[in-house]
Amino acid sequence: MATVISREFELLHMCSSYGYKRKANGGAGVTSASTGYYYCENHAIWDARCVPITGMVTGRTVIDFCKAPIISHLLAMKDFVQEITILDMNSPGVKEIEKWKNKDPDAFDWSHVVGILKELKGNRNEMEDEEEDLRGKLKNILHLEHCKGIDSLLLPKADITTSMWFLDVISKDHDEYRENLRKLCNIIQLGGYLLICTSSNCSYFKVGEHIYHVLSSDESFFRKVISEEGFDIKHFETFDKVMSCDSADHEGMVFIIAHKVKEPQEASWT
């Protein structure tokens, strides 16, 4: 399987036509009529969840673990945090985000995401520059090939850590997932928060002809491993897949907010 996630992966995420619906209330895929794009709802789910959680999640600093140069979720979070560090698993991803931050003409255009986010926030007609606001809060954009390299970065502990499919892509089995999750959780302050958006029971995703590994996990696994790391799960929301496509074999989506209430004990799996 290919190991480098290309810029084409962005186009898959932002313009693909598969989606999800919320189990409890239903709902259709999020679209932007003004741009004509289908906004892939794995990111719309995050945006829609992040917009109203200001009272649920508090903190000043964020460390974001990402599998590709994606900023849509950070656009949704920036209003209630002050400082963001991005750890990208691919060095080309770091360069891509830096292009966007530096307003390079060749950078990916996120304007359609900004439009959708403003619709979710109810301020579609306001002139606030969402992207410029996020640029001002990005402190570091760093390459992190594997969770074992976190310690070498000497980062201070964060109030909030986010992961969008990062752990699922870098972990070859559930034991390694637990090890990587612990590394990630160790840089969260006691009293801080872990936000995860991921797929349920997914084993691969495709970009063009390339096939990428995803560790397949179900809802019970996510609940168990997060609780074992000293977290109280405050919000656990699932979404059913409603469109068929061959770009991934997932069954649905999971969005999790967990509060770190204690340092983990030495786990029985070690």
C-alpha positions, 0 to 999 in steps of 0.5 A: 500500500502507498504510504504518502498521502498526496494533495489529491487526498484533499480533493477526495475529501472536499469534493467527493459525493459520499456522506452520512446522516446522524443516527438520532435525528437524520439529516442530509449531506451538507452542500454549498449551493454557491460553490456547487461543491459537495462538502464531504460530510466527514469534515462537515460533521466535525465543523457542525459539532465544533461550532456549538461546543464552546461551553463543553470544551474549554482551553487555550492551546490545541495540538492537532494530529492530522493525516493530511494537510486539512484545516477545515476542522481548525477553522471550526475550532479557532473561535474558542482557542488561542494557539494551535500546533499542527503535527502532520504525518507527511512532510509534503503536508507540512509544506502544503499547510505552510503554502496556505498560511503564507498565502501562496497562489498555489495553495489549496482554496478553502473558500468553499469550506469557509462559506459552509462554516459561516452557514453553520454559524449563521453569519454567512453575510458577515465579512469576518475573515475566517482564514486570516483569523486561523493564520494568526493562531497557528504557532507551529506546523511540524512534521511528525512521522510517528507518535514515537517522535512526539517526545523529541519535539519537546512540546508543552502539554496542550489543553486540547488535542485533536485527531482526525483519522490520524491514529487509524492510519498510523496504527497497524493493529489495536495494540499499536493503536493503544500505544499511539493513543497513550503518546497522544494523551500524554501531551494533554493537560490534566483537565484537558480534552481529546477530540476525535473524528474517525470512521467505524469499521473501515479498513482502507481508503483510496486516492486514485489508484492508491490504497491506504491502510486504515485500522478497522475498529468499532464503537466499543473499542473506541470507548474502551481504549479512551476510558483506559487512558483516564478520560471521561467520555462527555460526548459520543456521537455516531453517524450512518453512511448513507451513500455508497462509494468505493473510496472507503469501506467504512460503515459510518462515522464517530465523533468523540469528546473526552475529558482527561480526569486522571493520569492513566494507570499502567495498562494490562495490555503492556 
